[in-house]
């Protein structure tokens, strides 16, 4: 079974951005997340969707 939910540290490695950036995006509500008690978890399927939807087209 594939892992579906990951934490901040894993997500920062997955997206190659600092953990501080992940926390900022969460605070700004720019990144999809779930709270389980006090824990923040990120659904890999939602992150992939968010990543493709928020991509900026490169103009030539």
MMTF fields as JSON, N, C-alpha, C and O atoms, coordinates in Angstrom:
{
  "mmtfVersion": "1.0.0",
  "mmtfProducer": "UNKNOWN",
  "numBonds": 239,
  "numAtoms": 240,
  "numGroups": 60,
  "numChains": 1,
  "numModels": 1,
  "chainsPerModel": [1],
  "groupsPerChain": [60],
  "chainIdList": ["A"],
  "bondAtomList": [4, 2, 8, 6, 12, 10, 16, 14, 20, 18, 24, 22, 28, 26, 32, 30, 36, 34, 40, 38, 44, 42, 48, 46, 52, 50, 56, 54, 60, 58, 64, 62, 68, 66, 72, 70, 76, 74, 80, 78, 84, 82, 88, 86, 92, 90, 96, 94, 100, 98, 104, 102, 108, 106, 112, 110, 116, 114, 120, 118, 124, 122, 128, 126, 132, 130, 136, 134, 140, 138, 144, 142, 148, 146, 152, 150, 156, 154, 160, 158, 164, 162, 168, 166, 172, 170, 176, 174, 180, 178, 184, 182, 188, 186, 192, 190, 196, 194, 200, 198, 204, 202, 208, 206, 212, 210, 216, 214, 220, 218, 224, 222, 228, 226, 232, 230, 236, 234],
  "bondOrderList": [1, 1, 1, 1, 1, 1, 1, 1, 1, 1, 1, 1, 1, 1, 1, 1, 1, 1, 1, 1, 1, 1, 1, 1, 1, 1, 1, 1, 1, 1, 1, 1, 1, 1, 1, 1, 1, 1, 1, 1, 1, 1, 1, 1, 1, 1, 1, 1, 1, 1, 1, 1, 1, 1, 1, 1, 1, 1, 1],
  "groupList": [{"groupName": "UNK", "atomNameList": ["N", "CA", "C", "O"], "elementList": ["N", "C", "C", "O"], "formalChargeList": [0, 0, 0, 0], "bondAtomList": [1, 0, 2, 1, 3, 2], "bondOrderList": [1, 1, 2], "singleLetterCode": "X", "chemCompType": "L-PEPTIDE LINKING"}],
  "groupTypeList": [0, 0, 0, 0, 0, 0, 0, 0, 0, 0, 0, 0, 0, 0, 0, 0, 0, 0, 0, 0, 0, 0, 0, 0, 0, 0, 0, 0, 0, 0, 0, 0, 0, 0, 0, 0, 0, 0, 0, 0, 0, 0, 0, 0, 0, 0, 0, 0, 0, 0, 0, 0, 0, 0, 0, 0, 0, 0, 0, 0],
  "groupIdList": [1, 2, 3, 4, 5, 6, 7, 8, 9, 10, 11, 12, 13, 14, 15, 16, 17, 18, 19, 20, 21, 22, 23, 24, 25, 26, 27, 28, 29, 30, 31, 32, 33, 34, 35, 36, 37, 38, 39, 40, 41, 42, 43, 44, 45, 46, 47, 48, 49, 50, 51, 52, 53, 54, 55, 56, 57, 58, 59, 60],
  "secStructList": [7, 7, 7, 7, 3, 3, 7, 2, 2, 2, 2, 2, 2, 2, 2, 6, 1, 7, 2, 2, 2, 2, 2, 2, 2, 2, 2, 6, 6, 7, 1, 7, 7, 3, 3, 3, 6, 6, 3, 3, 3, 3, 3, 2, 2, 2, 2, 2, 2, 2, 2, 2, 2, 6, 7, 7, 7, 7, 7, 7],
  "xCoordList": [0.838, 0.0, 0.885, 1.825, 0.574, 1.354, 0.996, -0.166, 2.007, 1.795, 1.052, 1.467, -0.036, -0.848, -0.636, -0.598, -0.497, -0.322, 1.118, 1.723, 1.661, 3.019, 3.039, 2.1, 4.117, 4.285, 5.037, 5.395, 5.265, 5.928, 7.343, 7.739, 8.097, 9.486, 9.556, 10.362, 8.705, 8.691, 8.243, 8.787, 7.242, 6.742, 7.801, 7.937, 8.543, 9.59, 10.653, 11.174, 10.974, 11.923, 11.305, 11.98, 10.041, 9.329, 9.263, 9.454, 8.986, 8.864, 10.176, 10.256, 11.196, 12.508, 12.409, 12.997, 11.655, 11.548, 11.765, 11.557, 12.183, 12.387, 11.079, 9.999, 11.19, 10.014, 9.312, 8.086, 10.087, 9.516, 8.559, 7.528, 8.899, 8.041, 6.729, 5.663, 6.807, 5.595, 4.687, 3.482, 5.274, 4.487, 3.862, 2.72, 4.588, 4.071, 2.886, 1.861, 3.024, 1.928, 0.699, -0.425, 0.9, -0.226, -0.889, -2.113, -0.081, -0.608, -1.385, -2.391, -0.917, -1.583, -2.743, -3.45, -2.925, -3.953, -3.794, -4.776, -2.546, -2.242, -2.019, -1.997, -1.855, -1.485, -2.554, -2.946, -3.036, -4.045, -3.43, -2.376, -4.099, -3.608, -4.774, -5.91, -4.474, -5.455, -4.841, -3.627, -5.69, -5.229, -5.803, -7.009, -4.939, -5.326, -4.881, -3.728, -5.815, -5.421, -4.55, -4.982, -3.312, -2.373, -1.413, -0.565, -1.541, -0.627, -1.134, -2.314, -0.242, -0.561, -0.117, 1.003, -0.997, -0.671, -1.102, -2.061, -0.37, -0.591, -0.874, -0.109, -1.975, -2.387, -1.592, -1.675, -0.833, 0.013, -0.787, -0.316, -1.994, -2.831, -3.231, -3.197, -3.612, -3.993, -2.791, -2.923, -1.626, -0.415, -0.043, 0.335, -0.147, 0.136, -0.828, -0.418, -2.095, -3.106, -2.813, -2.849, -2.522, -2.192, -0.968, -0.933, 0.025, 1.27, 1.033, 1.578, 0.237, -0.023, -0.941, -0.786, -1.895, -2.81, -2.13, -2.505, -1.139, -0.49, 0.779, 1.491, 1.064, 2.251, 2.051, 0.95, 3.127, 3.09, 3.626, 4.674, 2.903, 3.333, 4.558, 4.66, 5.465, 6.67, 6.397, 6.026, 6.587, 6.369, 7.695, 8.718, 7.672, 8.9, 8.859, 9.8],
  "yCoordList": [-1.186, 0.0, 1.252, 1.361, 2.169, 3.389, 4.367, 4.485, 5.066, 6.055, 7.247, 7.799, 7.638, 8.713, 10.04, 11.087, 10.019, 11.244, 11.372, 10.403, 12.583, 12.831, 14.075, 14.871, 14.231, 15.377, 16.517, 16.44, 17.573, 18.77, 18.461, 18.894, 17.723, 17.42, 16.641, 16.956, 15.623, 14.824, 15.654, 15.519, 16.519, 17.354, 18.356, 18.613, 18.915, 19.863, 19.171, 19.772, 17.93, 17.169, 16.826, 16.896, 16.461, 16.082, 17.255, 17.076, 18.469, 19.651, 20.422, 21.379, 20.013, 20.685, 22.147, 23.027, 22.391, 23.731, 23.607, 22.534, 24.7, 24.641, 24.398, 24.751, 23.793, 23.556, 24.867, 24.911, 25.934, 27.248, 27.696, 28.309, 27.392, 27.74, 26.961, 27.516, 25.681, 24.861, 25.461, 25.604, 25.81, 26.407, 27.732, 28.018, 28.541, 29.817, 29.578, 30.25, 28.624, 28.312, 27.833, 28.183, 27.033, 26.565, 27.754, 27.877, 28.629, 29.797, 30.703, 31.298, 30.806, 31.613, 30.865, 31.425, 29.594, 28.717, 28.563, 28.526, 28.474, 28.289, 26.826, 26.453, 26.001, 24.602, 23.717, 23.973, 22.686, 21.804, 20.94, 20.331, 20.897, 20.101, 19.608, 20.051, 18.688, 18.165, 18.243, 18.117, 18.452, 18.448, 17.232, 16.986, 16.486, 15.355, 15.724, 15.514, 16.279, 16.82, 18.043, 19.012, 17.985, 19.087, 18.817, 19.654, 17.669, 17.289, 17.755, 17.605, 18.315, 18.671, 17.53, 17.032, 17.125, 16.07, 16.524, 17.279, 16.046, 16.451, 15.223, 14.259, 15.266, 14.175, 14.287, 15.299, 13.261, 13.309, 13.53, 14.201, 12.972, 13.163, 14.632, 15.182, 15.266, 16.679, 17.571, 18.579, 17.208, 17.988, 17.928, 18.942, 16.753, 16.62, 17.481, 18.168, 17.441, 18.238, 19.73, 20.486, 20.151, 21.545, 21.99, 23.097, 21.125, 21.441, 21.686, 22.634, 20.851, 21.026, 22.219, 22.908, 22.466, 23.595, 24.934, 25.933, 24.972, 26.242, 26.478, 27.456, 25.592, 25.765, 26.967, 27.227, 27.676, 28.853, 28.459, 27.822, 28.843, 28.535, 29.37, 30.538, 28.77, 29.467, 30.047, 29.334, 31.339, 32.021, 32.186, 32.476, 32.001, 32.176, 33.479, 33.808],
  "zCoordList": [0.0, 0.0, 0.0, 0.787, -0.875, -1.001, 0.11, 0.497, 0.619, 1.67, 1.076, 0.056, 1.709, 1.159, 1.882, 1.236, 3.206, 3.979, 4.449, 4.907, 4.33, 4.788, 5.669, 5.662, 6.421, 7.305, 6.625, 5.45, 7.396, 6.869, 6.388, 5.306, 7.18, 6.815, 5.503, 4.627, 5.377, 4.152, 2.953, 1.857, 3.169, 2.075, 1.618, 0.422, 2.558, 2.171, 1.316, 0.376, 1.628, 0.811, -0.544, -1.572, -0.546, -1.77, -2.756, -3.959, -2.226, -3.078, -3.218, -3.989, -2.48, -2.483, -2.068, -2.697, -1.001, -0.422, 1.086, 1.652, 1.744, 3.194, 3.956, 3.481, 5.138, 5.979, 6.306, 6.404, 6.476, 6.776, 5.665, 5.941, 4.425, 3.287, 3.344, 3.077, 3.692, 3.828, 4.895, 4.687, 6.04, 7.131, 6.697, 7.057, 5.933, 5.434, 4.497, 4.609, 3.578, 2.656, 3.415, 3.055, 4.464, 5.28, 5.962, 5.953, 6.554, 7.256, 6.305, 6.69, 5.063, 4.042, 3.368, 2.53, 3.747, 3.175, 1.656, 0.914, 1.219, -0.198, -0.538, -1.71, 0.481, 0.299, 0.941, 2.079, 0.244, 0.847, 1.956, 1.769, 3.102, 4.226, 5.068, 4.903, 5.966, 6.911, 8.296, 8.458, 9.293, 10.675, 11.375, 11.336, 12.007, 12.843, 14.249, 14.624, 15.025, 16.324, 16.077, 15.453, 16.576, 16.366, 15.209, 14.898, 14.58, 13.505, 12.146, 11.828, 11.358, 9.975, 9.08, 9.197, 8.195, 7.238, 5.853, 5.692, 4.868, 3.492, 2.65, 2.659, 1.925, 1.046, -0.257, -0.953, -0.58, -1.778, -3.055, -3.972, -3.122, -4.312, -4.458, -5.559, -3.339, -3.37, -3.666, -4.36, -3.147, -3.398, -4.88, -5.466, -5.483, -6.922, -7.736, -8.672, -7.38, -8.08, -7.908, -8.878, -6.677, -6.382, -7.175, -7.711, -7.242, -7.935, -9.424, -9.99, -10.051, -11.486, -11.75, -12.758, -10.852, -11.038, -10.798, -11.412, -9.919, -9.593, -10.404, -10.174, -11.348, -12.194, -13.117, -13.602, -13.338, -14.2, -15.571, -15.683, -16.598, -17.968, -18.329, -17.953, -19.046, -19.493, -20.877, -21.81, -20.983, -22.264, -22.981, -22.359, -24.286, -25.081, -25.822, -26.545]
}
